[in-house]
Amino acid sequence: MDLNAWAAIATIIQAIFLPVSLFFVWYQLRQQSKFARATNVQSLAELSSPFNLQLIQDRNFAQLWVQGASRFEAMDEVERYQFKSLLIWWLIIHENIFYQHKEELVDDVAYLPGIKT
């Protein structure tokens, strides 16, 4: 075989392996995207865990959260500050969840209530 024949064979082999390699790159990117989404959901759970644990452990904290808005006018200055800070912190978490879902960093299953896999 001469050099032209080897070049033709190499071109055919390259034409075969190019789509295969593109498929593997696409598959790897898809898997990486799934892992990133799972990591984001985990980090959101980690952000809300201290809040939920505090509600479970501290009756006064739970009472502030449950009755805060209904008895806001009857609260003293410190309780109002605590309730406002608590509410702002919770809204920041939900803003983060909304933003991540909007940027498609969190799946619908993790974002929307009632969706079953």
C-alpha positions as CSV (number, residue, x, y, z in Angstrom):
1,M,0.0,0.0,0.0
2,D,1.2,3.5,-0.7
3,L,0.9,6.6,1.3
4,N,-2.4,7.7,-0.3
5,A,-4.1,4.4,0.7
6,W,-3.0,4.8,4.3
7,A,-4.3,8.4,4.3
8,A,-7.7,7.2,3.0
9,I,-7.9,4.5,5.6
10,A,-7.0,7.0,8.4
11,T,-9.6,9.4,7.1
12,I,-12.3,6.7,7.2
13,I,-11.3,5.6,10.7
14,Q,-11.3,9.2,11.9
15,A,-14.9,9.6,10.4
16,I,-16.0,6.6,12.4
17,F,-14.4,7.6,15.7
18,L,-15.4,11.3,15.7
19,P,-19.1,10.7,16.4
20,V,-18.2,8.1,19.0
21,S,-15.9,10.5,20.8
22,L,-18.6,13.3,20.6
23,F,-21.1,10.9,22.1
24,F,-18.7,10.2,25.0
25,V,-18.1,13.9,25.6
26,W,-21.9,14.6,25.5
27,Y,-22.5,11.7,28.0
28,Q,-19.8,13.0,30.4
29,L,-21.2,16.5,30.3
30,R,-24.7,15.1,31.0
31,Q,-23.5,13.1,34.0
32,Q,-21.5,16.0,35.3
33,S,-24.6,18.2,35.1
34,K,-26.6,15.6,37.1
35,F,-23.9,15.5,39.8
36,A,-23.9,19.3,40.0
37,R,-27.6,19.3,40.5
38,A,-27.5,16.7,43.2
39,T,-24.8,18.7,44.9
40,N,-26.9,21.8,44.8
41,V,-29.9,20.1,46.3
42,Q,-27.6,18.7,49.1
43,S,-26.3,22.2,49.8
44,L,-29.8,23.6,50.0
45,A,-30.7,20.9,52.5
46,E,-27.6,21.8,54.5
47,L,-28.7,25.4,54.6
48,S,-32.2,24.6,56.0
49,S,-31.1,21.9,58.5
50,P,-29.9,24.2,61.3
51,F,-33.2,26.1,61.1
52,N,-35.3,22.9,61.3
53,L,-33.1,21.5,64.1
54,Q,-33.5,24.7,66.1
55,L,-37.3,24.5,65.7
56,I,-37.3,20.9,67.0
57,Q,-35.0,21.7,70.0
58,D,-36.2,25.1,71.2
59,R,-39.9,25.6,72.1
60,N,-39.5,29.4,72.3
61,F,-38.0,29.4,68.8
62,A,-40.8,27.3,67.4
63,Q,-43.4,29.5,69.1
64,L,-41.7,32.6,67.6
65,W,-41.9,31.0,64.1
66,V,-45.5,29.7,64.5
67,Q,-47.1,32.7,66.1
68,G,-44.7,35.4,65.0
69,A,-46.8,37.2,62.4
70,S,-50.0,36.9,64.4
71,R,-48.6,38.5,67.5
72,F,-46.0,40.8,66.0
73,E,-47.5,43.9,67.5
74,A,-47.4,42.4,71.0
75,M,-43.7,41.5,70.8
76,D,-41.0,43.5,72.4
77,E,-38.2,45.0,70.4
78,V,-35.9,42.0,70.8
79,E,-38.6,39.5,69.8
80,R,-39.4,41.6,66.7
81,Y,-35.8,41.7,65.7
82,Q,-35.5,37.9,66.2
83,F,-38.6,37.3,64.1
84,K,-37.5,39.7,61.3
85,S,-34.1,38.2,61.2
86,L,-35.5,34.7,61.1
87,L,-37.9,35.6,58.3
88,I,-35.2,37.3,56.3
89,W,-32.9,34.3,56.6
90,W,-35.7,31.9,55.5
91,L,-36.5,34.1,52.5
92,I,-32.9,34.3,51.5
93,I,-32.8,30.4,51.4
94,H,-35.9,30.4,49.3
95,E,-34.5,33.0,47.0
96,N,-31.4,30.9,46.5
97,I,-33.6,27.9,45.7
98,F,-35.6,29.9,43.2
99,Y,-32.5,31.3,41.6
100,Q,-30.9,27.9,41.3
101,H,-34.1,26.4,39.7
102,K,-34.3,29.3,37.3
103,E,-30.7,28.7,36.2
104,E,-31.6,25.0,35.9
105,L,-29.2,24.0,38.6
106,V,-31.9,22.2,40.6
107,D,-34.3,19.7,39.0
108,D,-38.0,20.2,39.1
109,V,-38.3,17.2,41.3
110,A,-36.4,18.9,44.1
111,Y,-38.0,22.4,43.4
112,L,-41.7,21.8,42.9
113,P,-43.8,20.1,45.6
114,G,-45.8,17.1,44.8
115,I,-43.8,15.9,41.7
116,K,-43.1,12.2,41.8
117,T,-40.2,10.5,40.1
